[in-house]
Amino acid sequence: MFPSQAPARSAKRPGSAWLAIGVTIALIAILPIGGLLIEASKGSAGLWGHLFSTILPVALLDTVVLLAGVGVITAVVGTTTAWLVTAYDFPGRRALEWMLLLPLAVPTYIVAYAYLDILHPIGPVQDAVRWLLGYESPRQFRLPDVRSMAGCILLLGIVLYPYVYIPTRAMFLTQSGNLVDAARTLGTSRRAVFWRVALPLARPAVAVGISLALMETLNDIGAAEFLGVRTITVSIYTTWITRSDLSGASQIALALLLIVVALVAVERWARRKQRYSIDVRRMRRFQPRRVSLGKGMLLFLGGLLPVILGFLAPALYLLIEAAKRYRFAGISPRIIDEAVNTLVIATLATTATVILGLLAAYATRLRPGQPSSWLLRCSTMGYAAPGTVVAIGVLILLAGFDQFIDRAAFSLFGVSTGLLLIGSGAAVIYALIVRFLAISAGGIEAGLSRISLSLDHASRSLGQSTAGTLRYVHLPLSKAAISAAALLVFVDCVKELPATLLLRPLNVETFATHLYGEAARGTYEEASIAALAIVLIGILPAILLSRIGRIR
């Protein structure tokens, strides 16, 4: 129980101060976009024409083709596997349900990094194929190069399909068995039930999953660059870093932001009329059909294929290469320094993100309505923006603030502070907060929504303030939701490449940036330990999701 206090002295409506906190958090999240707009407006008058005639046509075409291909693969694989483990009962189905989540543990740039070596002309796969076919050298026979648009689409698709699998399986599980039984009594086959009943009802979940997968595709920078695909995201990076043209990069970033907005709008339009309701009093849970042992083994192997391609193959490769590296030279001090940098940055960013997410979610609970709802949306819009877009906005904003502090310190004390925020790593942490505040606020808001408002009223009647109610009532009851949100944010911070790559201080390397540098130089074995560490950390949310997903 919480301690009793004197009755609240103020007659002011509860939550007024919390609404101001919500406004502050929303400003923190959207200010980088404002900085992006300001910097883009500084570009020369002919810059847009140059971008439209040289960079954007190729980048836009590659981006559209990549999005279309990844969308098709994730939709097909995610929906098929979700139906497989829902509609049929076969040996290994329970294990397959959570194994299909494992590709989420492997960032896209690590999959590209691994397959570039696995499918190399003198790599293990092509050597085995040539041995089977009787060829002796790559000049006689070689598989198509994975450095291509098709290779990029395939690799991103087999990693990102869980974004479709998770919501679609949940939708299949909650569909009423009565509807399936009615369809079967009308002579509909099991396959036709999928096409005519289950899939149409699951379209909203499929649309949401595809949109999330496409957001991750737009955020990718490492895989596309490694595989030779010049997307808009890669063009932003090269325009900024290679050509030192921040205004041009800002303008391309705005074009990418428009694509993100269009994706969100299309996703919502596609499911605008999708509504589905059932009578829960008469609902019977959808029951999987038991199949023969032979067919069951085929179904299990079919469901296991995307797990092998998206997780087991790259993870096994990294394990072997890491073991080779360890036997040859041990664990270098460089890896230890990178581990410390990675954990420090991820921990600081996670702590700040969870605190801000908690404040934003609690402000929405105290002052429900349209204003607080819009404030929460503004606070979480950074998750939809690719990391490169957020990074440029944060750089512009904090660089201006650094200049202001430097001028003020020099005029008052005669001392130059230099790049105080950008040089200290604060820019990286700020960018990670903006990127992943949606995960924190969304997860905590869902946890708070399960707490009855009557507990708030009881706390206030005993004299507790809103802050006291948060401390003694909501925090203890929502520890699970806060912990889950913190875990997801921490893992995403560890895996995040674009923002960390573009904003890290000089001579500061994390696992992700070290891996990017080694892969860019072609020295794959040097980064295998860092890549394996990222994968092992990335397994944690997959375990969490598998536990949450045990609906039955």
N, C-alpha and C positions, 0 to 999 in steps of 0.2 A: 504494500500500500504506500501511497505517497503521503507526506506529512501535510497536516492541515495548516492553513495560513489564515490571516485576517482577510475578510472579504475585500474584493477588488475595490479600490477607491475611485477608479475612473468609470464614468458612465459612457465613455467612448466605445463605439462599436468594436467588439473583439476582432482583431486581425488587421486593423488599419496600418499598423507598423509593418506587419508581415506583407501587406500589399506593396508597400514601398520596397521591401526586400525583394519581392518578385520583380518589380520594375528594374531594380539594380542588376539582378541576375540576367534578366533579358537584355539589358544594355551590354553587359559583359559579353554575351553570346553574339550579338549582332554588330558590335562595333567593328570587328574585322571586315565585315562586308562593306561597311561605310568607308573604311580605309581603302578597300579595293576600288570602290567607285571613284574616290578622289584621285588615286594614282592613275587609274585608267583615263581620266579626263585630262591628265597632263601630257598624254601622248601627242605627237605631232599630227597635224591635220591630215597628212597623207598616210598615216600609219595603218589605219583601218583598211585603206585600199591596198596597201602592200600585204597585209595579213590575208585579205580575201583573195588576192591573186597568187600568193605563193604558199603560205603555210596552211591556212584553214581548209582549202579544198581537199588536199590529200589527207590531212588529219581528220577532217569531218567524215570523209568517206570511210577511212579505216575504222573510225569509232563506230559509225553506224553498222558496218558489216560485222564488227566484233560484237556489238550489243545484240544484233539479230541472231548471230550464231550461238552465243552464250545463252540467250533467252530460250532458244529452241532446245538446246541440250539440257539445260537445267529443268525446263518444263517437262520434257519427256522422261528423263531419268528420275527426277524428284517425284513426279506423279506416279510413274510405274512402280517404283520401289515402295512408295506409300501404300498403294493398292495391294501390292504383293504381300506385305506383312500384315495387312488388315483383313483381306478377303480370304486368305488361305492359311491353313494350319499344317505345318510341315516341320520335320526335325530341324532344330537350329533357328526357328523363327524368332524366339525370344532373344537370342544372342544377336541375330541380324538386326533387330529393331534398334539396338544402341550402336552396333558397329557401323550402321549407315550414317551415324553422326560424326564419325572419326575424321573425315576429310576437313571438317571445320577446324581441326587442330593444326592444319598445315597452311600457312599463308600462301597466297598465289605465287609470290616471288620465289619461295622455297621450292615449290613444285617445279617451276620453270628451271630453277637452278639445278635441281636433281635430274630432271629429264634431259637437260642439255648434255649431261655426262652419260646418263644411262643409254640414250639413243644416239650418242656420237658415232660417226662412221667407224671408229675403232673401239667403240664401247662394247659392253657385254652382250647387249641384245643383238646388235648387228653382227657381231662375231659369231654368236650362236646360230643366227639365220644363215649366214654364209657357210658355216660348217655343215648344217643340215642339207643345204642345196649343193654342196660340193665346190664352192668358190673359195679362193684363197686370199683375195685382197679386195679392198673397197673399190678399186678401179674396175673390177669385174662385176660387182654387184653392191648396191647400197640402197637403203630405204630412203623415201622422201625426207628432206631436211625438216626437222622439227621447228627450225627458225622460219616460220611462215605464219600467215594468217590462219590457215587451217589448224596448225599445231597450237597456236595461241587459243583459238576457240575451244579446241578439245581439252586442253589442259585446264583452262579456267572453268569450263563446264563441269568437269569431273570433281573439281574442288568446291564449287559453289552450289551444286545441286541440293545440299541439305537445307538451304534457305527455302526451297520449295517443298522438300520432303517433310519438314517439321510441321508447318501449318496445314499442309494437305492431309497428312496422316491424322492429325488432331481432328480435322473436319470429317474424315472418313469414320473415325471412331465414334464421333458424336451423332452420326446420322442414324436415324431410326431403322431398326431391322424390319419394322412393319412395312416400310416403303419397298424394301428389297423383296420381302415375301409377296407383296402385292404384285410386283413386276414379274416374279417367278411364276405365280399362279396364272398370269396372262400368257405364259409360254415363252417368256424372255430368258435367254441363256445367261449364264454367269458373265460372259464377256459383254453381252449387250447391256446387262445391268450396269456395268462400268460406264459404257458410253452414253447410255440414255438416262441413267438415274444418278449414279454416284458422282461422275465427273461434272455434269451441269451444276449440281448442288455445291460442289467444291470449287467452282470457278473463282469466287472471291479470295479464297485461301491461296489458290494457284497464282492469281494476279499479284497478291501481296508478296508471295515468295519470289516471283520473277523480278518484281521491282527492287527488292532487296539485293538479289543477285546482281542486277544491272548496276545498282549503286556501288557495289563492291568492285565491279568491273571498271567503272569510271574512276574509282579511287586508285586502282592499280597503276603503278608506275614501273616496278621492277620487272614483272613478268613480260609486259608488253615490250619494254626496251630490250630485255634479254633475247626475246624471240623476234625482234626486228619489225614490230608493228608500231607504226608512228601514230599513236592516238593523240587526241587533244591534250590529255594529261601529260604525255611525254613531251609534246610540243611546248607546253608551259614550262616544263623543267629545262629543256634545252634553250628556250628563248631567254630565260632568266639567268641560268648558270653559264651557258656557253657564250651567249651573245651579250650578256650583261645588260639586257633590255628589260628593266622592271616594268615600265609602262606597257610595253608590248605583251609581256607575260600577264599583266593585270587584265588587259583587254581580252586575251584568249581565255583567261580564267572566267571572265564574265560570260563569254560565249558558252563555256562548259557549264556554268551555273544555270544558264537558260535551258540547256539540255536536261539538267537535273530537274528543274521546275516542270519542264514538259513531261518528263517521265512520271513524276508524281501526279500531274494532272491527268495524264492518260490512264494511269492505274486507277485513280478514283473514278474517272468517267466510265471505265470498263466495268466497274462493279456498282455503278450508281443505282441500278434498279434490282440488284441482287439481294433478295430477302428470303429468309428461310426460317420457318417456325414450326414447331411440333407440339403436340399435347404431351407434356412430360409425364402425366399421370398414366397414359396408355402406351408410352414409348417402351419398346423392347430393344435392348442393345444389339447392335449389329454383330452377328456371330460368324467367325471365319469357318470356311468349309475344309474339313480334313481331306487330304489327298493321299494317294498311294505313296509308298516309300520311294519308288523310282521317280515319280513326278516331283515328289517333295525334294529329292536331292537336286534335281534339275532347277527347281525354283530357288533353292538355297544358293546354288552356284551362280545362277543369274543375278540374284540380289547381291552376292559377294563381289561380283566383278567391279562395280564402281568403287567399292571399298579397297580392293586391291590396287586399282589404278590411282585412286585419289589419296590413299593413305599408306597402305602396306608397302607398296613398291618404293615410293620416295623415302619412307621412314627406314626401311631395311637398308637402302642405299646409304643413307646418312649414318646409320649405325655402323655399317661396315667401314665407311670412310673415316668416321671418327675413331674407330678402333685402330685402323692403320696409322692414323696421325698420332694417336696416343702412344702406340708401340714405337713409332719412329722418333718422336721428339717430346713425348709427354704433353702435359698441359702448359701452354706458355703463359707467362705473366700477363701478356696482352689480353688473353681470354679472361683472366681473373679481373683485370681492370674493366673490361667491357661488361662483365657480369655485374660488377659493383655499379657502374654507370647506369646500366639497364634497370637494375632494381631500385636505385635511388630515384631516377626520373619517373619510373612507373609508380613507385610508392607515393611520391609527392603528388603526382598528377591524380592518382586514384583518391587519395585523401581529400584533396581539394574538390574533386569532382563529386564525390559522395556527399560531402558537406553541402555544397551548393545545390545538388540534386535534392537532398533532404529538405533544405530551406524552400526551394521552389515548389516541391510537392506539398509541403505543409502549408505554404501560403495559399495554394489552390484549395486545400481542404477548408481552411478557415474562412476564405472569401470566395465561395463558389459563384460562378456566373461567367458571363461573356468576357469581361476584362481579364480576369485571372486565367481563363482558358487560353486567350490569345497570348498572354504573357508566357504561359508555359510552352506554347507552340514556338514562340520566338526564342525561348531559352534552349529549345531542342533542335532548332533548324540546322545547327552545325553538323549533325550526323548525316544529313542528306548531302552536304557539301563535301566534295572530295578533299583529301588531305592537302593537296597542292594549293587549292583555292583558299582554304583556311590558313595555310602557312604564309601565303603572300599577303593576305589581309592582316595577319598578326605582325608580320615583319614591318609592313608600312606603318601600322599603328604604334608599335613599340619603338620603332626607329625615330618617329616623330617625338615620342615622349622622351627618349634618350637625349635627343638634341635639345629639347626644352630644359631638361635637368642639367645638361652639360653647360648650356649658356647661363642658366641661373647660378650654378655653382661657380662658374668662372667670373661672372660679374660681381658676385657677393664675396667670394673667398679667394678668387684668383686661382682656383683649382679646376682642372678638367676631369670630369668623371668618365668620359669615354662612353663606350657602349655598355652601360650599366646593366640593363635588362637583357638585351640580346646576348651580350658576352657572358652572362652568368647562367644561361640556360633557362631563364624565366620564360623566354619566348616559346621554347619547346613545351613547357608545362602548360602555358596558356593555350597553345594550339590543341593540346591533348584534351584540356578541359572543354573547349568549345566543341571538339569533335565528338566526345563521348558523354557529354552531359545528358543527352537523350536517354542513354542506357540507364544512367543513375536515376534521373528524375522519373522515367517511366516505370522502372522496377519498383522504386520506393512508393510511387503513387499507387501502384497496384496493391502493394502491401498495406498501405494506409486505408485503402478503400474497403478492406476486409474488417476493419475495426469499427464497431458500432458507434454512431454519434452519441448514443446515450452515455457512453463512458466520458466523452468530452463534457457533456452537460453535468454529470456527477462530479467531475473534477472541478469545474468552475463553481458549482454550488458549494463546494468545500473551501473555496477561496483561492484555488490555484490560478495562476496566470496562464496565458497561452504557452509561454515558454516552460512553465512548470508542468503543464499537461503533456507537452512534448517529451519532457525529460522522464516523467514518472509513469506515463501511460503509453504513449505511442512508441517510444524507443524500445522498451522491453517487449512489446507485442509485435514489433515489426523487425526484430533482429534478423530473422531469416531472410526477409526481402532485402534488407540493407546489405547483409553479407553476400547474398547472391549477386546483387548489383555491383558490389565492390570487386568480387571475383571476376565478373565479366569485363568490367572497366580495366582492371589490372592486366588481364591477358591481352586485351585490345591495345593497351599502351605498350606492352612488350612487343607486339607484332607490328605496330604501326611503323611504316617505312617512310612515306612521302613527307609528312610533317617533321619527323625526326631528322631525316636526311637533309632537309632544306634549312632547318633552324638550329641545329645543334651547334654549340660553341666550337671554336677551333680546337683541334687535337682531342676532341671528345668523341669516342666511338661507342656505340651500343652493339648488341648482337645483330640487329637488323642492318645498321649502316656498315658494319664490318663485312657481313655477308654480301651486301650489295657491291662493295668495293672489290672484294675478291672475285665475285662472279663476273664483274665488268672486266677484270684483268684476265679472266679465264683460269685462275688458280683455284679450282673448286675444292681441292682437298684441304686447303688452308682454312676454309670457313665451315667445314663439316661439323665441328664440335659446336660452334655457335648456332648453326641451323638446327642441329639435333636438340639443343637446349630450348630453342623457341618452340619446337614441335612438342617436346615434353611438357612445357608450360601450357601450350595450347590445348592439351588433352583435358585440362581441368574443367573448362566449361562444357566440353562434350560429356564428361562424367556427370556434371550438374544437370545438364539437359536430359540425360538418360534417366536420372532419378526423378526429375520433375515429370518426364513424359510417361511414367508408368501409370497410365490411366486405368488399366485393368490388370 
